Amino acid sequence: MKLKVDQQADALYLTLSEAPANRSEEVSPGIIVDYDEQDRVVGIEMLSLSKRAPQADIRRLLFESVPEVV
């Protein structure tokens, strides 16, 4: 999994798989989901990042994992 913030494009892209995208769908204004040939999600793009999260510090990201419940 890879997270890329492009300040020039004012966009965030979350890569979930290295498989190439076969098609894209705008699921909400400015939110694009990329799918592979088997219709699995391979990436998610968020446009207009500075308007959606004006207080976000893109230099500081926090990754959290929820503990597995057994």
Rosetta silent file (secondary structure, phi, psi, omega in degrees, C-alpha in Angstrom):
SEQUENCE: MKLKVDQQADALYLTLSEAPANRSEEVSPGIIVDYDEQDRVVGIEMLSLSKRAPQADIRRLLFESVPEVV
SCORE:     score description
SCORE:     0.000 S_00000001
   1 L     0.000  139.032 -177.397    0.000    0.000    0.000 S_00000001
   2 E  -139.939  139.018  177.762    1.328    3.435   -0.913 S_00000001
   3 E  -116.613  127.318 -179.979    0.050    6.948   -0.229 S_00000001
   4 E  -125.489  128.484  174.848    1.095    9.808   -2.509 S_00000001
   5 E  -110.840  121.415  179.302    0.262   13.471   -1.966 S_00000001
   6 E  -107.114  102.537 -176.302    0.779   15.678   -5.024 S_00000001
   7 L   -66.625  -36.639  179.037    0.799   19.284   -3.840 S_00000001
   8 L   -63.591  -42.423 -179.800    0.887   20.709   -7.371 S_00000001
   9 L   -83.750  -10.158 -176.613   -2.187   18.717   -8.399 S_00000001
  10 L    55.577   49.776 -175.233   -3.758   19.222   -4.929 S_00000001
  11 E  -140.275  156.394  175.572   -4.532   15.513   -4.852 S_00000001
  12 E  -123.134  137.315  177.441   -3.995   12.403   -2.758 S_00000001
  13 E  -130.081  127.424  177.073   -3.674    8.914   -4.255 S_00000001
  14 E  -107.195  113.814  177.966   -3.838    5.673   -2.285 S_00000001
  15 E   -91.196  123.524 -179.764   -2.391    2.699   -4.170 S_00000001
  16 L  -102.845  -20.123 -177.580   -3.813   -0.599   -2.933 S_00000001
  17 L  -152.267  151.324  176.306   -2.314   -2.873   -5.610 S_00000001
  18 L   -83.448   -2.785  177.989    0.414   -2.713   -8.246 S_00000001
  19 L   -63.839  142.891  179.347   -2.035   -4.149  -10.810 S_00000001
  20 L   -68.626  146.083  177.034   -2.766   -1.731  -13.654 S_00000001
  21 L   -75.183  134.410  178.515   -6.064    0.133  -13.593 S_00000001
  22 L   -98.593  -31.838  178.947   -8.487   -1.032  -16.258 S_00000001
  23 E  -155.843  160.371  179.299  -11.207    1.524  -15.553 S_00000001
  24 E  -128.897  150.497  179.032  -12.000    4.417  -13.229 S_00000001
  25 E  -138.464  128.339  174.478  -15.237    5.574  -11.658 S_00000001
  26 E   -83.143  104.938 -174.051  -15.983    8.892   -9.967 S_00000001
  27 E   -84.774  -18.443  177.441  -17.968    7.633   -6.969 S_00000001
  28 E  -157.788  157.207 -178.986  -18.472   11.108   -5.508 S_00000001
  29 L   -53.618  118.712  178.610  -17.435   14.541   -6.793 S_00000001
  30 L    80.901    5.824  177.385  -13.629   14.526   -6.831 S_00000001
  31 E  -118.161  113.186 -175.919  -13.291   10.949   -5.520 S_00000001
  32 E  -115.897  130.979  178.232  -12.119    8.509   -8.190 S_00000001
  33 E  -109.826  129.904  177.401  -11.788    4.754   -7.689 S_00000001
  34 E  -101.337  138.535 -178.166   -9.579    2.731  -10.055 S_00000001
  35 E  -121.629  149.549  174.964  -10.371   -0.928  -10.798 S_00000001
  36 L   -89.272 -172.859 -177.767   -8.320   -3.738  -12.363 S_00000001
  37 L   -63.132  -27.387  179.101   -9.511   -6.246  -14.991 S_00000001
  38 L   -91.446   11.078  178.784  -11.189   -8.392  -12.282 S_00000001
  39 L    67.709   26.042  174.594  -13.055   -5.318  -10.977 S_00000001
  40 L   -92.249  144.725  179.427  -10.970   -5.161   -7.786 S_00000001
  41 E   -70.435  126.713  178.180  -10.105   -1.738   -6.371 S_00000001
  42 E  -112.572  -16.265  179.671   -6.443   -0.904   -7.064 S_00000001
  43 E  -169.007  158.273  179.353   -6.426    2.775   -6.091 S_00000001
  44 E  -135.414  130.183  179.389   -8.401    5.731   -4.793 S_00000001
  45 E  -117.003  137.444  176.926   -7.791    9.372   -5.726 S_00000001
  46 E  -119.685  117.536  178.946   -9.048   12.423   -3.854 S_00000001
  47 E   -92.210  162.434 -179.522   -8.961   15.724   -5.738 S_00000001
  48 L    55.362   47.568 -176.573   -9.033   19.235   -4.190 S_00000001
  49 H   -57.880  -41.929 -177.032   -7.304   17.934   -1.080 S_00000001
  50 H   -65.319  -27.664  177.386   -6.644   21.394    0.401 S_00000001
  51 H   -81.246  -32.512 -178.717  -10.376   22.221    0.287 S_00000001
  52 H   -77.231  -33.139 -178.094  -11.429   18.864    1.740 S_00000001
  53 L  -137.809   69.052 -173.875   -8.913   18.921    4.578 S_00000001
  54 L   -63.118  -24.316 -178.349   -7.723   22.537    4.993 S_00000001
  55 L   -93.498   -2.282 -175.461   -6.157   21.898    8.412 S_00000001
  56 L   -69.373  136.664  173.984   -4.281   18.740    7.347 S_00000001
  57 L   -99.816   98.355 -174.185   -0.514   18.743    7.675 S_00000001
  58 L   -70.408   -9.376  176.303    0.479   16.592    4.699 S_00000001
  59 L   -81.850  -12.826 -176.878    4.074   16.416    5.965 S_00000001
  60 L  -128.124  106.383  179.759    2.877   14.453    8.990 S_00000001
  61 L  -115.227  145.082 -179.429    0.860   11.307    8.390 S_00000001
  62 L  -120.001  128.959  178.842   -0.192    8.778   10.995 S_00000001
  63 L  -108.881  126.185  179.872   -0.818    5.137   10.182 S_00000001
  64 L  -123.679  140.430  173.771   -2.976    3.150   12.583 S_00000001
  65 L  -115.278  135.425  176.886   -3.856   -0.531   12.570 S_00000001
  66 L   -82.497  130.952  179.992   -6.865   -1.826   14.435 S_00000001
  67 L   -59.298  142.361  178.673   -5.949   -4.832   16.585 S_00000001
  68 L   -71.704  131.685  177.645   -7.238   -8.137   15.289 S_00000001
  69 L   -92.511  126.862 -177.739  -10.105   -9.516   17.350 S_00000001
  70 L  -100.730    0.000    0.000   -9.774  -13.235   17.977 S_00000001
